[in-house]
C-alpha cells in the first residue's frame, strides 16, 4: 500500500521536473474546450476536495494538474475544485467517513485498505502477487468497477459516488544487505502493512513484521532490527528507505493492487446539474487516456533517481516473478480470506473473488 508518510529529504529535482512536465502534457490533451465560464454567468460551484497525502507525488500531481483542470474545462468553468492536501481536512483512515457524511468535504481520495469493515470486497484487489501494469492496470480497475456490481454496491452503502480511480506503483523489496534474489527473504524480518503481503512473506519463509509507517521504519532498517521492507516503490523512495536499505529488487509485474477512488458525497452528486455530472464523467475519461503513460515514465524516473543515489536496483526477470508468485501460495490465502468473510456475513466474497480472478487472468494473459 501507499502509506500516509512523511518524506525524508524530499524528492529529487529530476523527478519533480518530470512529474510537472508529464502532467502538463496530459492536462493539455483536450484544450479545445472553453477554458472558463463566460462573463455574466452565475459564479462557479466550488467543490471542496481532501487528500491525505502531500502534494508532490505522481498520484497527487495528476489530480491537481490533470483531473481537476479537466473538470473545470469540461464544465466550461461552472465547477472548480478547492483542493486540500496532507490530511488538512481528513487523515487517510478518516477519509471515507469524512466524505460520506453531510457537511464533510464534497470529494476525497478514499483508501479502501484502511476501511476494510466498510469496503470488505475492495480488499480483494491486493490479494494478487502479480498483475497488469500501466494503462492495463488502469483498465483493470475501471472494468472491475464497471462489470462487477458488488463494488458499486459497497460505495452506495457508504453514500459515495466514485468519480476517478487512481492507482499506485508496483511492489519493491528494499533490503539492508545485498539481496541476490527473492529467495534471500527467508529467515529475515520484513515489514509490510498489507495483511495479504504479511501472509505472502510468511509463506516465502520470512518473518513478517507490522510497524507504524514513519521515520521509525528508516531507524529500524538502519539499526538492522529490520532486514527489509516490502512496499510500493514510491513510498520507499519518498521515505529515503534506500539510504538504509540500498539493495532493491523490483518489477512492474509485482502487483500492488492499491486503488485510490476519488469519491464524491452522494448528496452532493445528486445535487449537481445533469450537465455537470456529465462534465465530471468526461473529465475522468479524458484523464484516464494519459494516466498509464505518466505512471510508466514516472516509474522509470524513480528507478533512475534511486540508482543515482547509490542504490543497487535490479529488475526481476519473468521467471523470478513467477517463482515469487508460486512461493506466496496466494490462492490458499485468498480462499481462507473468502471463507472468513462469508462466515462474518459477506455472503458474496467467494463469488466476487472468482469474478476478479477471471478478469485478472484475462488482463495478464
Steps between C-alpha positions, in 0.01 A plus 500: 500500500599860486522599863425844636854617524743773583766555238863473588722756329256563216471361149778569253467797268508281191191311617313817593580649161386184324173483687423864424574467130316167462193630675513816295500306176206291621307806614527661158370194318148634449538878507256581217215527753416842647733577789256685721150631546392797293451839664163546659441134580437395861814447710664159492403223742807440718556136601712441809749214463705318764807278460705334772833529317712809434492650154810378318481135397373379164147418621441830677656708220287317246185599686616859541642553150281274286172385657392821673578730204308254280196533728513877471557486126230243424247696707589826320604645833178417686695272738824577682693294755628640829769242579642417845798264545706321764202414723405865550130401505512124561776246559517186290312283751226764532452588132210266427305608805566866427375495140201277581351733758304819443715805563828328416709563187314472172768268361786299650758241413386189684726209599309169503782319680447725802126430505479121468184488711314747276649378169581131557484393136743771392766312698503236226706717267814472713478121525689436175882493492520593131279699266473738205701821482468850360192560288387139541501544877278805454271299270486217754363721777256674269365170369479343847281782623293513182445125465472375859195665665608409854767771496253772408266368768772545764539863400123552506475357852752763609318789327778579255533506122835408341616757244852386408722205592857591576745218549852434623839364415633143512643333807872529569715316752747728684769299682767612747742238367569386143195315368588281203147370453173463689620176654708729723187602690506170687558535876517881476277749680294680234243771554179549303173675580273276292353193670526324164869578468569391856367157405701504176819574693428225753436247223829602335687422823543849642390628839227758430510816710235765563624851575347847485601684183738787565862579588508199732511278192819671383645480853426127532663429164801710596530314832459165320212402727305481174652326199280636228186669384238377254322810375402686186814648352389862529432477875848362559644767274319786675613384845860462376497138612770428241753682720465226764389216272683559170452157340176515302317238295204616296286416199207672333322165523518493881141607558407727785128513424451827685214710365425857608140587413438871465150502647223756539237521770178348364281798590745740338502289183121481491484877547713578193336595175492210250733691268755533781483130585566425133788750502668317790459168320658646185785644707572156647489335158746747346732477801515122483642525147835627627523342847667174397776672302568746782524213750743305280729796443494605865585144608812503282594846630484374859728204424749733332499727806550204732801387299647851500456504878722191524240226531551164331178460301430182306190422297386140545458287191175322413611166647588660832162669516329166435701335777390770741140452391528129578675558833224726631235224471260786439213276388495334841516840670210626287286195571554529875408869486181433302388232748565735792308784336202278422493381859481867605206574273665612174304241306634581154872505589577174317296590192656846469848355551430256214385786273807709577722197441343443158560864407857489630575186298363671191696821555837334558447203267 
